[in-house]
Amino acid sequence: MKRFPIPLRDRVRATLHALGPGLVTGAADDDPSGIATYSQAGAQFGFGLLWTTLLTTPFMIAIQLAAARVGRVTGRGLAGNLRAHYPRPLVLALVALLVAANTINITADIAAMGEALQLVIGGPNHGHALVFGIVLAWLQVRLPYYRLAEGLKWLCLSLLAYVAVLAYVNVDWTHAALGFIWPRIDFTFDALLMVVAVLGTTISPYLFFWQASHEVEELRRKGGVPLLQAPERAPGALLRIRFDTAAGMVFSNAIALAIMLAAAVTLHVHGVTDIQTSAQAAQALRPIAGDQAFLLFALGIISTGLIAVPVLAGSAAYAVSEALAWGGGLDHNWKEARGFYTIVIGCTVAGTLLDFTPVDPVKALFYSAVINGVISVPIMAMLVLLASNRKALGDFAITGALRWFGWLATALMAIAVALMLVAAVRN
């Protein structure tokens, strides 16, 4: 039988259709808090920490694959599965830490968005932050899930602004390549703190909860059933998850690499080594790299915040709702899921209002990444245990390389945090 080639347009459309939870999760990882952390890493250490983006990529893929598989196989989010298989007080304690870290992260992100818009159009940054907080809370409650999901997916393209920034700066690609593949670090407190911050903002707990729950939402939207009930669908479903997750995490770390590079070849070279916010990084770029680079950087902060805040608030809401067996989700309306949306609104509004208090958004921006690094360790350990549990996932429990990489990712985070704490005691 004669075979006809598939048109390129159809192949592109199929590829884009396969992208979803993994891509959005990866893009949300490059939030304004992450941008500030990566900018500070490049400004302070030049090419010295580029290797962290290469190191974290396989581990990030492994841990997010485990989270995605939990959601697709069981039809329940991460917190719901943890509640079913582990002590309730332990699960509630981890969820409480997640909500606290996410709220701090939202505070930092909304503050950064307000500052970035102020740099572009002027006006009060607190006023801009208030508008962003109200609009984002309203959109999450009012938009149907499929529209919110599609909007977040297309917003991911805005992160390419950070790749475009490199077109306006001069990069020594030979030295950059060496920094990318050859680890260089002195074991000082500042260096170790920065490594933990980079790891914490790259492998963040809220990403695990979001991707698992996003898989469940996609399953419901398409009228599917969990793989435990339809194992014959596993080959296609797991292939799609692997492609989507790998693409999302590679994309995320490529953007992180571009941000570090931009800061290294502009700010570090010119002696600007103390960048504490993403907006400050954008402002510092203007006299060095020009208005175009500044504008791309600033608009990128706003776009990534529009992706990250719904993911942060949504992951907190999923975790609390599943841990307390409330039910609900973004595919439900307000009347059907009041508890869920109360958490969404509460985290978003609390994060916005904290911007008007004496809480320093600069410190919140950086230390939210460090907090994420610390609490990631127990959450990652429980995730790998859960994903390896045949009572929970049956024949779809992770084994082999995926399981080993999950444990290695957990060990990597634990070692980084331990070294930081040791350095802090000796400092």
HELIX and SHEET records of a PDB file:
HELIX    1   1 LEU A    8  ALA A   18  1                                  11    
HELIX    2   2 PRO A   21  ASP A   29  1                                   9    
HELIX    3   3 PRO A   32  PHE A   45  1                                  14    
HELIX    4   4 GLY A   46  LEU A   49  5                                   4    
HELIX    5   5 TRP A   51  THR A   74  1                                  24    
HELIX    6   6 LEU A   78  HIS A   85  1                                   8    
HELIX    7   7 ARG A   88  ILE A  121  1                                  34    
HELIX    8   8 ASN A  125  ARG A  142  1                                  18    
HELIX    9   9 TYR A  145  LEU A  155  1                                  11    
HELIX   10  10 CYS A  156  LEU A  160  5                                   5    
HELIX   11  11 ALA A  161  VAL A  165  1                                   5    
HELIX   12  12 LEU A  166  TYR A  168  5                                   3    
HELIX   13  13 TRP A  173  ILE A  181  1                                   9    
HELIX   14  14 PHE A  189  THR A  202  1                                  14    
HELIX   15  15 PRO A  205  ARG A  221  1                                  17    
HELIX   16  16 PRO A  231  ARG A  233  5                                   3    
HELIX   17  17 ALA A  234  ALA A  263  1                                  30    
HELIX   18  18 ALA A  264  HIS A  268  3                                   5    
HELIX   19  19 SER A  278  ALA A  289  1                                  12    
HELIX   20  20 ASP A  291  ALA A  323  1                                  33    
HELIX   21  21 ARG A  338  LEU A  353  1                                  16    
HELIX   22  22 LEU A  354  PHE A  356  5                                   3    
HELIX   23  23 PRO A  361  ALA A  387  1                                  27    
HELIX   24  24 ARG A  390  LEU A  393  1                                   4    
HELIX   25  25 GLY A  394  PHE A  396  5                                   3    
HELIX   26  26 GLY A  400  ARG A  426  1                                  27    
END                                                                             
